[in-house]
């Protein structure tokens, strides 16, 4: 089984973004991807928390 870390995901998506937006500075691309990745993770965590809360009631 292969384990992918958050950093691996961020690096992969940063590289993809830079292909589509080559004029974007790599640091800006990484910052954007990092913020987007963790915002999405928070949204998923919130959905799971809400689903568990509703189920437990």
Residue pairs with C-beta under 8 A, 6 or more apart in sequence:
6 37
9 37
10 30
10 33
10 34
10 37
11 30
13 33
13 37
14 26
14 29
14 30
14 33
17 24
17 29
17 32
17 33
18 24
18 26
18 29
21 29
